[in-house]
Amino acid sequence: MSRLDVNRFGEMEVFVRVVEEGGFSAAARACRMTPSAVSKLVARLETRLGARLVNRSTRRFQLTPEGMAFYERSVTVLADLDEAEREASAGAQPSGRLRINANVPVGTHLLLPIVPAFLACHPEVSLDIALTDRVVDLLEDRTDVALRSGPLKSSRLVARKLGQTRLMVVASPAYLARAGTPRTPADLANHNCLAFSYVRAGNAWPFIKRGRRTEFTPHGNTQLSDGEALRAVAVAGLGLARLAEFQVRADLEAGRLVPVLEDYNPGETEDIHAVYVGQGAHLPARVRAFLDFLVAHLKVA
């Protein structure tokens, strides 16, 4: 059978609905089809692909690995098709909903301040922004662009570097007046050192001592789930924290925080990237416009 004789996009739409509705009956209601018709369509799709996509039983609905891969790719293809139709009808102007994910410090200090200017330039775009230090799966969460700091894992995603920031240990003047100022990294053993509540790359604090690198694992009475919460309790005088310079710049200028152990700071930096799916001609206009705007306006240093 010729590919022209098969409504492949229609098959994808029904299969995606089956996955998202959690079964054939619910998908049939959503698509205004009979459960039998939906089941036969998925069976024909499996036959044409030569792979089982769904493990069926009376009580369970479960995707196979091949089914999950086909679902993820189908979501992307259908979104690209919708975007192509919108662009064709709107003269390829950026439009539609743009889903953005960023970790809390990057979102708070770098992204949100430039959102009004972006929307002023692209009034036909609407933004759906999620701030979390949890690393999301862009396909699973249907995210268009994620802003991430730190090392990137190899993946199918495309990354665009936006800048880099220096990391530094800081504390409030009130905390240092109460607990004393550490003079060497060894002094940190006697201080309340605040840390993240989840395992992350680079959780240890590196220092240079007599030309040799050493590391200190922070221990304190409080662990926090995101970098902005960590900054807030450091400002409140709870203890020392190691944070990105862009995140604490205003606090340093205002005297709410002061740098600590700068003579031992190895000068390590953390890259900030925008990561996304797709590239070139396949990149939706709204995503391309947003990425270009980030490069021009997001100021890390």
MARLUM-655097 format. One record per residue (C-alpha): residue in three letters; residue number from 1; y, z, x; chain. Coordinates in pm, 1 decimal. Layout:
MARLUM-655097
<marvo residu="ALA" num="NUM" north="Y" up="Z" east="X" chaine="A"/>
...
This chain:
MARLUM-655097
<marvo residu="MET" num="1" north="0.0" up="0.0" east="0.0" chaine="A"/>
<marvo residu="SER" num="2" north="343.1" up="-94.2" east="132.4" chaine="A"/>
<marvo residu="ARG" num="3" north="588.0" up="185.6" east="200.0" chaine="A"/>
<marvo residu="LEU" num="4" north="821.7" up="5.0" east="-39.7" chaine="A"/>
<marvo residu="ASP" num="5" north="569.5" up="72.5" east="-316.0" chaine="A"/>
<marvo residu="VAL" num="6" north="584.1" up="450.9" east="-257.8" chaine="A"/>
<marvo residu="ASN" num="7" north="874.1" up="670.9" east="-365.4" chaine="A"/>
<marvo residu="ARG" num="8" north="856.8" up="883.2" east="-53.7" chaine="A"/>
<marvo residu="PHE" num="9" north="1182.1" up="1065.9" east="-122.0" chaine="A"/>
<marvo residu="GLY" num="10" north="1058.7" up="1148.6" east="-471.0" chaine="A"/>
<marvo residu="GLU" num="11" north="737.5" up="1286.7" east="-325.0" chaine="A"/>
<marvo residu="MET" num="12" north="936.1" up="1495.3" east="-77.5" chaine="A"/>
<marvo residu="GLU" num="13" north="1158.0" up="1635.0" east="-352.6" chaine="A"/>
<marvo residu="VAL" num="14" north="859.7" up="1741.7" east="-562.3" chaine="A"/>
<marvo residu="PHE" num="15" north="674.1" up="1888.4" east="-263.4" chaine="A"/>
<marvo residu="VAL" num="16" north="982.8" up="2085.9" east="-154.0" chaine="A"/>
<marvo residu="ARG" num="17" north="1017.4" up="2219.1" east="-508.6" chaine="A"/>
<marvo residu="VAL" num="18" north="649.1" up="2322.6" east="-509.9" chaine="A"/>
<marvo residu="VAL" num="19" north="703.9" up="2523.2" east="-190.6" chaine="A"/>
<marvo residu="GLU" num="20" north="1030.0" up="2680.4" east="-302.3" chaine="A"/>
<marvo residu="GLU" num="21" north="906.9" up="2764.8" east="-651.6" chaine="A"/>
<marvo residu="GLY" num="22" north="583.3" up="2907.3" east="-512.6" chaine="A"/>
<marvo residu="GLY" num="23" north="336.4" up="2694.7" east="-706.2" chaine="A"/>
<marvo residu="PHE" num="24" north="260.8" up="2386.9" east="-912.8" chaine="A"/>
<marvo residu="SER" num="25" north="337.4" up="2530.6" east="-1255.3" chaine="A"/>
<marvo residu="ALA" num="26" north="680.9" up="2662.6" east="-1162.6" chaine="A"/>
<marvo residu="ALA" num="27" north="762.9" up="2337.7" east="-980.5" chaine="A"/>
<marvo residu="ALA" num="28" north="648.9" up="2137.5" east="-1282.7" chaine="A"/>
<marvo residu="ARG" num="29" north="889.9" up="2329.3" east="-1506.0" chaine="A"/>
<marvo residu="ALA" num="30" north="1175.7" up="2279.1" east="-1259.9" chaine="A"/>
<marvo residu="CYS" num="31" north="1101.9" up="1905.8" east="-1225.5" chaine="A"/>
<marvo residu="ARG" num="32" north="1027.8" up="1858.2" east="-1598.3" chaine="A"/>
<marvo residu="MET" num="33" north="678.6" up="1736.6" east="-1519.5" chaine="A"/>
<marvo residu="THR" num="34" north="333.5" up="1857.5" east="-1617.1" chaine="A"/>
<marvo residu="PRO" num="35" north="142.0" up="2080.9" east="-1371.0" chaine="A"/>
<marvo residu="SER" num="36" north="-129.2" up="1815.3" east="-1362.6" chaine="A"/>
<marvo residu="ALA" num="37" north="120.1" up="1546.9" east="-1260.4" chaine="A"/>
<marvo residu="VAL" num="38" north="262.2" up="1766.9" east="-983.1" chaine="A"/>
<marvo residu="SER" num="39" north="-85.4" up="1850.6" east="-855.1" chaine="A"/>
<marvo residu="LYS" num="40" north="-187.0" up="1483.1" east="-853.3" chaine="A"/>
<marvo residu="LEU" num="41" north="135.2" up="1385.4" east="-672.4" chaine="A"/>
<marvo residu="VAL" num="42" north="69.9" up="1638.9" east="-395.8" chaine="A"/>
<marvo residu="ALA" num="43" north="-292.5" up="1524.6" east="-372.2" chaine="A"/>
<marvo residu="ARG" num="44" north="-179.2" up="1160.0" east="-334.5" chaine="A"/>
<marvo residu="LEU" num="45" north="67.4" up="1268.8" east="-69.3" chaine="A"/>
<marvo residu="GLU" num="46" north="-205.9" up="1448.9" east="123.6" chaine="A"/>
<marvo residu="THR" num="47" north="-430.7" up="1143.2" east="99.9" chaine="A"/>
<marvo residu="ARG" num="48" north="-157.7" up="912.8" east="226.4" chaine="A"/>
<marvo residu="LEU" num="49" north="-71.6" up="1146.6" east="514.1" chaine="A"/>
<marvo residu="GLY" num="50" north="-434.5" up="1222.2" east="595.8" chaine="A"/>
<marvo residu="ALA" num="51" north="-362.9" up="1595.8" east="615.0" chaine="A"/>
<marvo residu="ARG" num="52" north="-402.3" up="1894.3" east="386.4" chaine="A"/>
<marvo residu="LEU" num="53" north="-62.4" up="2043.1" east="309.7" chaine="A"/>
<marvo residu="VAL" num="54" north="-155.9" up="2325.2" east="71.3" chaine="A"/>
<marvo residu="ASN" num="55" north="-451.9" up="2559.7" east="47.3" chaine="A"/>
<marvo residu="ARG" num="56" north="-513.8" up="2604.0" east="-324.2" chaine="A"/>
<marvo residu="SER" num="57" north="-683.7" up="2885.0" east="-513.5" chaine="A"/>
<marvo residu="THR" num="58" north="-645.1" up="3041.6" east="-855.2" chaine="A"/>
<marvo residu="ARG" num="59" north="-450.9" up="3336.7" east="-714.8" chaine="A"/>
<marvo residu="ARG" num="60" north="-292.5" up="3221.0" east="-392.0" chaine="A"/>
<marvo residu="PHE" num="61" north="-64.7" up="2941.0" east="-282.0" chaine="A"/>
<marvo residu="GLN" num="62" north="-46.8" up="2894.1" east="93.1" chaine="A"/>
<marvo residu="LEU" num="63" north="95.6" up="2619.5" east="313.1" chaine="A"/>
<marvo residu="THR" num="64" north="-110.6" up="2488.8" east="599.3" chaine="A"/>
<marvo residu="PRO" num="65" north="61.2" up="2448.5" east="938.6" chaine="A"/>
<marvo residu="GLU" num="66" north="88.4" up="2076.2" east="860.8" chaine="A"/>
<marvo residu="GLY" num="67" north="235.3" up="2160.7" east="522.0" chaine="A"/>
<marvo residu="MET" num="68" north="497.2" up="2390.6" east="673.7" chaine="A"/>
<marvo residu="ALA" num="69" north="597.7" up="2125.6" east="928.1" chaine="A"/>
<marvo residu="PHE" num="70" north="622.1" up="1860.5" east="654.9" chaine="A"/>
<marvo residu="TYR" num="71" north="825.1" up="2097.2" east="433.5" chaine="A"/>
<marvo residu="GLU" num="72" north="1075.9" up="2176.6" east="709.7" chaine="A"/>
<marvo residu="ARG" num="73" north="1122.6" up="1811.1" east="795.9" chaine="A"/>
<marvo residu="SER" num="74" north="1146.5" up="1714.6" east="426.8" chaine="A"/>
<marvo residu="VAL" num="75" north="1427.2" up="1967.2" east="371.3" chaine="A"/>
<marvo residu="THR" num="76" north="1620.4" up="1811.2" east="658.8" chaine="A"/>
<marvo residu="VAL" num="77" north="1556.3" up="1452.6" east="544.8" chaine="A"/>
<marvo residu="LEU" num="78" north="1662.3" up="1525.8" east="187.0" chaine="A"/>
<marvo residu="ALA" num="79" north="1974.9" up="1704.9" east="304.3" chaine="A"/>
<marvo residu="ASP" num="80" north="2060.5" up="1405.7" east="525.0" chaine="A"/>
<marvo residu="LEU" num="81" north="2006.6" up="1171.5" east="229.8" chaine="A"/>
<marvo residu="ASP" num="82" north="2237.4" up="1379.4" east="9.5" chaine="A"/>
<marvo residu="GLU" num="83" north="2497.4" up="1385.9" east="283.5" chaine="A"/>
<marvo residu="ALA" num="84" north="2472.7" up="1009.7" east="339.3" chaine="A"/>
<marvo residu="GLU" num="85" north="2533.8" up="947.8" east="-29.3" chaine="A"/>
<marvo residu="ARG" num="86" north="2830.1" up="1187.3" east="-35.0" chaine="A"/>
<marvo residu="GLU" num="87" north="2981.6" up="1029.3" east="275.4" chaine="A"/>
<marvo residu="ALA" num="88" north="2937.0" up="678.5" east="139.3" chaine="A"/>
<marvo residu="SER" num="89" north="3107.1" up="771.1" east="-186.5" chaine="A"/>
<marvo residu="ALA" num="90" north="3385.1" up="970.0" east="-17.7" chaine="A"/>
<marvo residu="GLY" num="91" north="3466.5" up="736.6" east="270.7" chaine="A"/>
<marvo residu="ALA" num="92" north="3271.9" up="946.9" east="523.2" chaine="A"/>
<marvo residu="GLN" num="93" north="3523.0" up="1231.4" east="492.5" chaine="A"/>
<marvo residu="PRO" num="94" north="3382.8" up="1577.3" east="576.8" chaine="A"/>
<marvo residu="SER" num="95" north="3284.4" up="1740.2" east="249.8" chaine="A"/>
<marvo residu="GLY" num="96" north="3029.4" up="1970.3" east="93.7" chaine="A"/>
<marvo residu="ARG" num="97" north="2895.8" up="2314.9" east="176.9" chaine="A"/>
<marvo residu="LEU" num="98" north="2867.7" up="2410.2" east="542.9" chaine="A"/>
<marvo residu="ARG" num="99" north="2634.3" up="2701.1" east="616.8" chaine="A"/>
<marvo residu="ILE" num="100" north="2725.8" up="2894.0" east="933.0" chaine="A"/>
<marvo residu="ASN" num="101" north="2553.9" up="3187.2" east="1102.1" chaine="A"/>
<marvo residu="ALA" num="102" north="2705.3" up="3392.2" east="1384.4" chaine="A"/>
<marvo residu="ASN" num="103" north="2635.3" up="3722.8" east="1551.5" chaine="A"/>
<marvo residu="VAL" num="104" north="2874.0" up="3992.6" east="1434.5" chaine="A"/>
<marvo residu="PRO" num="105" north="3106.4" up="4012.7" east="1740.2" chaine="A"/>
<marvo residu="VAL" num="106" north="3140.9" up="3634.0" east="1774.8" chaine="A"/>
<marvo residu="GLY" num="107" north="3194.2" up="3597.0" east="1402.5" chaine="A"/>
<marvo residu="THR" num="108" north="3446.2" up="3879.2" east="1379.3" chaine="A"/>
<marvo residu="HIS" num="109" north="3657.0" up="3808.3" east="1687.4" chaine="A"/>
<marvo residu="LEU" num="110" north="3619.8" up="3433.6" east="1743.8" chaine="A"/>
<marvo residu="LEU" num="111" north="3506.7" up="3254.4" east="1428.0" chaine="A"/>
<marvo residu="LEU" num="112" north="3680.6" up="3421.3" east="1134.0" chaine="A"/>
<marvo residu="PRO" num="113" north="4032.7" up="3398.4" east="1283.9" chaine="A"/>
<marvo residu="ILE" num="114" north="4009.7" up="3015.9" east="1294.5" chaine="A"/>
<marvo residu="VAL" num="115" north="3845.5" up="2964.7" east="954.4" chaine="A"/>
<marvo residu="PRO" num="116" north="4175.9" up="2922.9" east="764.1" chaine="A"/>
<marvo residu="ALA" num="117" north="4291.6" up="2649.3" east="1001.3" chaine="A"/>
<marvo residu="PHE" num="118" north="3959.4" up="2463.7" east="970.7" chaine="A"/>
<marvo residu="LEU" num="119" north="3970.2" up="2470.5" east="591.4" chaine="A"/>
<marvo residu="ALA" num="120" north="4332.4" up="2355.9" east="596.6" chaine="A"/>
<marvo residu="CYS" num="121" north="4223.6" up="2052.0" east="799.9" chaine="A"/>
<marvo residu="HIS" num="122" north="3915.5" up="1986.0" east="584.7" chaine="A"/>
<marvo residu="PRO" num="123" north="3987.6" up="2095.3" east="227.0" chaine="A"/>
<marvo residu="GLU" num="124" north="3678.5" up="1919.4" east="88.7" chaine="A"/>
<marvo residu="VAL" num="125" north="3448.7" up="2146.7" east="292.9" chaine="A"/>
<marvo residu="SER" num="126" north="3338.1" up="2487.2" east="165.7" chaine="A"/>
<marvo residu="LEU" num="127" north="3197.6" up="2750.1" east="401.0" chaine="A"/>
<marvo residu="ASP" num="128" north="2902.1" up="2983.7" east="357.4" chaine="A"/>
<marvo residu="ILE" num="129" north="2922.5" up="3227.0" east="651.5" chaine="A"/>
<marvo residu="ALA" num="130" north="2660.2" up="3488.7" east="741.2" chaine="A"/>
<marvo residu="LEU" num="131" north="2724.9" up="3740.9" east="1019.3" chaine="A"/>
<marvo residu="THR" num="132" north="2417.5" up="3906.1" east="1165.7" chaine="A"/>
<marvo residu="ASP" num="133" north="2286.5" up="3989.4" east="1510.7" chaine="A"/>
<marvo residu="ARG" num="134" north="1941.5" up="3881.3" east="1393.8" chaine="A"/>
<marvo residu="VAL" num="135" north="1851.0" up="3538.9" east="1533.3" chaine="A"/>
<marvo residu="VAL" num="136" north="1786.5" up="3316.5" east="1232.8" chaine="A"/>
<marvo residu="ASP" num="137" north="1564.9" up="3012.2" east="1198.4" chaine="A"/>
<marvo residu="LEU" num="138" north="1809.5" up="2734.7" east="1108.2" chaine="A"/>
<marvo residu="LEU" num="139" north="1554.5" up="2534.9" east="910.5" chaine="A"/>
<marvo residu="GLU" num="140" north="1410.2" up="2831.1" east="724.2" chaine="A"/>
<marvo residu="ASP" num="141" north="1753.5" up="2974.8" east="641.6" chaine="A"/>
<marvo residu="ARG" num="142" north="1903.8" up="2628.9" east="577.0" chaine="A"/>
<marvo residu="THR" num="143" north="2180.6" up="2695.0" east="827.0" chaine="A"/>
<marvo residu="ASP" num="144" north="2387.5" up="2401.9" east="952.9" chaine="A"/>
<marvo residu="VAL" num="145" north="2539.3" up="2566.4" east="1262.3" chaine="A"/>
<marvo residu="ALA" num="146" north="2468.0" up="2897.7" east="1435.9" chaine="A"/>
<marvo residu="LEU" num="147" north="2691.3" up="3057.2" east="1699.2" chaine="A"/>
<marvo residu="ARG" num="148" north="2482.5" up="3241.2" east="1956.1" chaine="A"/>
<marvo residu="SER" num="149" north="2563.3" up="3434.9" east="2269.7" chaine="A"/>
<marvo residu="GLY" num="150" north="2331.0" up="3487.4" east="2563.7" chaine="A"/>
<marvo residu="PRO" num="151" north="2040.0" up="3278.8" east="2693.0" chaine="A"/>
<marvo residu="LEU" num="152" north="1894.2" up="3019.9" east="2456.0" chaine="A"/>
<marvo residu="LYS" num="153" north="1525.7" up="2974.8" east="2395.7" chaine="A"/>
<marvo residu="SER" num="154" north="1398.6" up="2619.4" east="2425.3" chaine="A"/>
<marvo residu="SER" num="155" north="1359.2" up="2466.0" east="2080.7" chaine="A"/>
<marvo residu="ARG" num="156" north="1413.1" up="2154.6" east="1872.4" chaine="A"/>
<marvo residu="LEU" num="157" north="1776.3" up="2257.5" east="1826.6" chaine="A"/>
<marvo residu="VAL" num="158" north="2074.6" up="2094.7" east="1993.2" chaine="A"/>
<marvo residu="ALA" num="159" north="2321.2" up="2325.4" east="2171.4" chaine="A"/>
<marvo residu="ARG" num="160" north="2690.0" up="2276.7" east="2247.6" chaine="A"/>
<marvo residu="LYS" num="161" north="2848.9" up="2521.9" east="2488.1" chaine="A"/>
<marvo residu="LEU" num="162" north="3172.4" up="2676.3" east="2363.0" chaine="A"/>
<marvo residu="GLY" num="163" north="3255.5" up="2904.7" east="2656.6" chaine="A"/>
<marvo residu="GLN" num="164" north="3146.1" up="3212.4" east="2842.8" chaine="A"/>
<marvo residu="THR" num="165" north="3252.4" up="3574.3" east="2855.1" chaine="A"/>
<marvo residu="ARG" num="166" north="3226.1" up="3855.0" east="3109.1" chaine="A"/>
<marvo residu="LEU" num="167" north="3032.0" up="4171.5" east="3025.5" chaine="A"/>
<marvo residu="MET" num="168" north="3168.5" up="4515.4" east="3107.2" chaine="A"/>
<marvo residu="VAL" num="169" north="3100.6" up="4886.4" east="3055.7" chaine="A"/>
<marvo residu="VAL" num="170" north="3373.2" up="5059.3" east="2854.4" chaine="A"/>
<marvo residu="ALA" num="171" north="3451.0" up="5397.2" east="2702.4" chaine="A"/>
<marvo residu="SER" num="172" north="3736.4" up="5560.9" east="2514.9" chaine="A"/>
<marvo residu="PRO" num="173" north="3988.0" up="5781.8" east="2701.1" chaine="A"/>
<marvo residu="ALA" num="174" north="3889.6" up="6068.4" east="2470.3" chaine="A"/>
<marvo residu="TYR" num="175" north="3522.6" up="6042.9" east="2569.8" chaine="A"/>
<marvo residu="LEU" num="176" north="3603.8" up="6029.0" east="2940.6" chaine="A"/>
<marvo residu="ALA" num="177" north="3838.6" up="6327.6" east="2908.8" chaine="A"/>
<marvo residu="ARG" num="178" north="3557.4" up="6524.0" east="2746.4" chaine="A"/>
<marvo residu="ALA" num="179" north="3255.4" up="6408.8" east="2950.9" chaine="A"/>
<marvo residu="GLY" num="180" north="3414.0" up="6296.1" east="3276.9" chaine="A"/>
<marvo residu="THR" num="181" north="3439.7" up="5950.7" east="3428.5" chaine="A"/>
<marvo residu="PRO" num="182" north="3124.1" up="5818.1" east="3601.7" chaine="A"/>
<marvo residu="ARG" num="183" north="3200.2" up="5718.0" east="3959.7" chaine="A"/>
<marvo residu="THR" num="184" north="2867.6" up="5551.6" east="4044.1" chaine="A"/>
<marvo residu="PRO" num="185" north="2588.2" up="5401.1" east="3833.0" chaine="A"/>
<marvo residu="ALA" num="186" north="2374.4" up="5707.7" east="3910.7" chaine="A"/>
<marvo residu="ASP" num="187" north="2625.3" up="5921.7" east="3718.7" chaine="A"/>
<marvo residu="LEU" num="188" north="2529.7" up="5743.7" east="3396.0" chaine="A"/>
<marvo residu="ALA" num="189" north="2217.3" up="5960.7" east="3374.5" chaine="A"/>
<marvo residu="ASN" num="190" north="2448.6" up="6243.0" east="3266.3" chaine="A"/>
<marvo residu="HIS" num="191" north="2634.5" up="6039.0" east="3003.4" chaine="A"/>
<marvo residu="ASN" num="192" north="2578.3" up="5925.5" east="2647.0" chaine="A"/>
<marvo residu="CYS" num="193" north="2509.5" up="5553.1" east="2687.0" chaine="A"/>
<marvo residu="LEU" num="194" north="2499.6" up="5361.6" east="2361.8" chaine="A"/>
<marvo residu="ALA" num="195" north="2244.5" up="5085.2" east="2309.0" chaine="A"/>
<marvo residu="PHE" num="196" north="2112.3" up="4835.1" east="2058.4" chaine="A"/>
<marvo residu="SER" num="197" north="1840.7" up="4941.2" east="1817.6" chaine="A"/>
<marvo residu="TYR" num="198" north="1641.2" up="4622.8" east="1875.0" chaine="A"/>
<marvo residu="VAL" num="199" north="1488.8" up="4471.0" east="2184.6" chaine="A"/>
<marvo residu="ARG" num="200" north="1716.2" up="4203.1" east="2324.5" chaine="A"/>
<marvo residu="ALA" num="201" north="1738.9" up="4006.0" east="2647.0" chaine="A"/>
<marvo residu="GLY" num="202" north="1965.2" up="4181.7" east="2895.4" chaine="A"/>
<marvo residu="ASN" num="203" north="1949.8" up="4525.0" east="2730.8" chaine="A"/>
<marvo residu="ALA" num="204" north="1952.6" up="4690.9" east="3074.9" chaine="A"/>
<marvo residu="TRP" num="205" north="2290.4" up="4736.1" east="3244.3" chaine="A"/>
<marvo residu="PRO" num="206" north="2303.6" up="4560.6" east="3583.6" chaine="A"/>
<marvo residu="PHE" num="207" north="2514.6" up="4685.2" east="3874.9" chaine="A"/>
<marvo residu="ILE" num="208" north="2574.3" up="4589.1" east="4236.4" chaine="A"/>
<marvo residu="LYS" num="209" north="2540.4" up="4877.0" east="4480.3" chaine="A"/>
<marvo residu="ARG" num="210" north="2576.3" up="4821.2" east="4855.2" chaine="A"/>
<marvo residu="GLY" num="211" north="2512.3" up="4451.5" east="4800.4" chaine="A"/>
<marvo residu="ARG" num="212" north="2191.1" up="4511.1" east="4608.2" chaine="A"/>
<marvo residu="ARG" num="213" north="2136.8" up="4469.0" east="4237.8" chaine="A"/>
<marvo residu="THR" num="214" north="2025.3" up="4771.6" east="4039.2" chaine="A"/>
<marvo residu="GLU" num="215" north="1965.5" up="4817.7" east="3668.2" chaine="A"/>
<marvo residu="PHE" num="216" north="2019.2" up="5112.9" east="3438.2" chaine="A"/>
<marvo residu="THR" num="217" north="1846.3" up="5143.9" east="3101.0" chaine="A"/>
<marvo residu="PRO" num="218" north="2092.0" up="5306.2" east="2860.1" chaine="A"/>
<marvo residu="HIS" num="219" north="1987.8" up="5626.4" east="2685.3" chaine="A"/>
<marvo residu="GLY" num="220" north="2195.8" up="5802.9" east="2425.4" chaine="A"/>
<marvo residu="ASN" num="221" north="2193.5" up="5980.6" east="2094.1" chaine="A"/>
<marvo residu="THR" num="222" north="2280.4" up="5669.6" east="1890.7" chaine="A"/>
<marvo residu="GLN" num="223" north="2140.3" up="5316.8" east="1867.4" chaine="A"/>
<marvo residu="LEU" num="224" north="2307.9" up="5047.8" east="1662.3" chaine="A"/>
<marvo residu="SER" num="225" north="2203.6" up="4719.1" east="1505.7" chaine="A"/>
<marvo residu="ASP" num="226" north="2498.9" up="4501.1" east="1605.9" chaine="A"/>
<marvo residu="GLY" num="227" north="2762.0" up="4469.0" east="1874.4" chaine="A"/>
<marvo residu="GLU" num="228" north="3058.5" up="4533.5" east="1647.1" chaine="A"/>
<marvo residu="ALA" num="229" north="2913.5" up="4866.1" east="1532.4" chaine="A"/>
<marvo residu="LEU" num="230" north="2858.8" up="4950.1" east="1898.8" chaine="A"/>
<marvo residu="ARG" num="231" north="3224.5" up="4876.0" east="1973.8" chaine="A"/>
<marvo residu="ALA" num="232" north="3339.8" up="5090.3" east="1680.6" chaine="A"/>
<marvo residu="VAL" num="233" north="3154.1" up="5403.9" east="1790.2" chaine="A"/>
<marvo residu="ALA" num="234" north="3267.9" up="5353.8" east="2150.1" chaine="A"/>
<marvo residu="VAL" num="235" north="3628.9" up="5342.9" east="2028.1" chaine="A"/>
<marvo residu="ALA" num="236" north="3556.4" up="5657.6" east="1825.5" chaine="A"/>
<marvo residu="GLY" num="237" north="3461.2" up="5837.3" east="2147.8" chaine="A"/>
<marvo residu="LEU" num="238" north="3084.8" up="5865.4" east="2106.3" chaine="A"/>
<marvo residu="GLY" num="239" north="2989.3" up="5730.3" east="2448.2" chaine="A"/>
<marvo residu="LEU" num="240" north="2980.5" up="5435.3" east="2687.9" chaine="A"/>
<marvo residu="ALA" num="241" north="2885.6" up="5081.9" east="2587.9" chaine="A"/>
<marvo residu="ARG" num="242" north="2838.1" up="4748.5" east="2763.9" chaine="A"/>
<marvo residu="LEU" num="243" north="3016.2" up="4478.5" east="2565.0" chaine="A"/>
<marvo residu="ALA" num="244" north="3160.2" up="4128.9" east="2595.3" chaine="A"/>
<marvo residu="GLU" num="245" north="3517.1" up="4109.0" east="2723.6" chaine="A"/>
<marvo residu="PHE" num="246" north="3638.9" up="3896.1" east="2429.7" chaine="A"/>
<marvo residu="GLN" num="247" north="3510.2" up="4167.0" east="2194.6" chaine="A"/>
<marvo residu="VAL" num="248" north="3706.2" up="4452.8" east="2353.2" chaine="A"/>
<marvo residu="ARG" num="249" north="4014.5" up="4265.7" east="2477.1" chaine="A"/>
<marvo residu="ALA" num="250" north="4242.6" up="4403.6" east="2205.3" chaine="A"/>
<marvo residu="ASP" num="251" north="4104.6" up="4755.6" east="2255.4" chaine="A"/>
<marvo residu="LEU" num="252" north="4170.6" up="4737.4" east="2629.2" chaine="A"/>
<marvo residu="GLU" num="253" north="4525.6" up="4615.1" east="2574.1" chaine="A"/>
<marvo residu="ALA" num="254" north="4589.7" up="4891.3" east="2320.0" chaine="A"/>
<marvo residu="GLY" num="255" north="4433.8" up="5161.6" east="2536.4" chaine="A"/>
<marvo residu="ARG" num="256" north="4160.0" up="5242.7" east="2287.7" chaine="A"/>
<marvo residu="LEU" num="257" north="3899.7" up="5158.3" east="2552.5" chaine="A"/>
<marvo residu="VAL" num="258" north="3908.0" up="5149.7" east="2932.9" chaine="A"/>
<marvo residu="PRO" num="259" north="3670.6" up="4974.5" east="3176.5" chaine="A"/>
<marvo residu="VAL" num="260" north="3424.8" up="5190.6" east="3368.3" chaine="A"/>
<marvo residu="LEU" num="261" north="3243.5" up="5124.3" east="3698.1" chaine="A"/>
<marvo residu="GLU" num="262" north="3422.3" up="4794.3" east="3755.7" chaine="A"/>
<marvo residu="ASP" num="263" north="3365.2" up="4826.8" east="4131.9" chaine="A"/>
<marvo residu="TYR" num="264" north="2993.7" up="4796.1" east="4057.1" chaine="A"/>
<marvo residu="ASN" num="265" north="3021.0" up="4520.0" east="3797.2" chaine="A"/>
<marvo residu="PRO" num="266" north="2815.1" up="4219.8" east="3918.0" chaine="A"/>
<marvo residu="GLY" num="267" north="3039.2" up="3984.7" east="3720.9" chaine="A"/>
<marvo residu="GLU" num="268" north="2763.8" up="3852.2" east="3498.0" chaine="A"/>
<marvo residu="THR" num="269" north="2872.0" up="3628.0" east="3214.0" chaine="A"/>
<marvo residu="GLU" num="270" north="2719.3" up="3540.0" east="2879.7" chaine="A"/>
<marvo residu="ASP" num="271" north="2737.7" up="3186.1" east="2740.7" chaine="A"/>
<marvo residu="ILE" num="272" north="2833.8" up="3120.8" east="2380.3" chaine="A"/>
<marvo residu="HIS" num="273" north="2682.0" up="2813.8" east="2213.9" chaine="A"/>
<marvo residu="ALA" num="274" north="2687.7" up="2638.2" east="1882.0" chaine="A"/>
<marvo residu="VAL" num="275" north="2331.9" up="2534.5" east="1793.4" chaine="A"/>
<marvo residu="TYR" num="276" north="2238.1" up="2290.4" east="1520.6" chaine="A"/>
<marvo residu="VAL" num="277" north="1976.3" up="2042.2" east="1405.0" chaine="A"/>
<marvo residu="GLY" num="278" north="2023.1" up="1668.5" east="1453.7" chaine="A"/>
<marvo residu="GLN" num="279" north="2267.1" up="1466.6" east="1657.3" chaine="A"/>
<marvo residu="GLY" num="280" north="2457.4" up="1142.3" east="1677.4" chaine="A"/>
<marvo residu="ALA" num="281" north="2472.2" up="925.5" east="1368.2" chaine="A"/>
<marvo residu="HIS" num="282" north="2236.0" up="1162.1" east="1186.3" chaine="A"/>
<marvo residu="LEU" num="283" north="2480.8" up="1452.9" east="1208.4" chaine="A"/>
<marvo residu="PRO" num="284" north="2661.2" up="1513.7" east="874.9" chaine="A"/>
<marvo residu="ALA" num="285" north="3036.9" up="1460.0" east="889.2" chaine="A"/>
<marvo residu="ARG" num="286" north="3108.9" up="1821.7" east="794.0" chaine="A"/>
<marvo residu="VAL" num="287" north="2894.0" up="1949.3" east="1081.7" chaine="A"/>
<marvo residu="ARG" num="288" north="3044.5" up="1707.7" east="1331.6" chaine="A"/>
<marvo residu="ALA" num="289" north="3397.8" up="1802.8" east="1221.8" chaine="A"/>
<marvo residu="PHE" num="290" north="3319.2" up="2173.5" east="1251.7" chaine="A"/>
<marvo residu="LEU" num="291" north="3168.9" up="2138.4" east="1599.5" chaine="A"/>
<marvo residu="ASP" num="292" north="3469.8" up="1940.5" east="1722.0" chaine="A"/>
<marvo residu="PHE" num="293" north="3701.3" up="2203.8" east="1572.8" chaine="A"/>
<marvo residu="LEU" num="294" north="3512.6" up="2485.4" east="1748.7" chaine="A"/>
<marvo residu="VAL" num="295" north="3543.2" up="2313.2" east="2085.4" chaine="A"/>
<marvo residu="ALA" num="296" north="3917.4" up="2263.5" east="2036.6" chaine="A"/>
<marvo residu="HIS" num="297" north="4011.2" up="2599.1" east="1883.5" chaine="A"/>
<marvo residu="LEU" num="298" north="3755.6" up="2871.1" east="1958.2" chaine="A"/>
<marvo residu="LYS" num="299" north="3897.2" up="3065.3" east="2254.5" chaine="A"/>
<marvo residu="VAL" num="300" north="3638.5" up="3277.5" east="2432.2" chaine="A"/>
<marvo residu="ALA" num="301" north="3823.2" up="3354.4" east="2758.5" chaine="A"/>
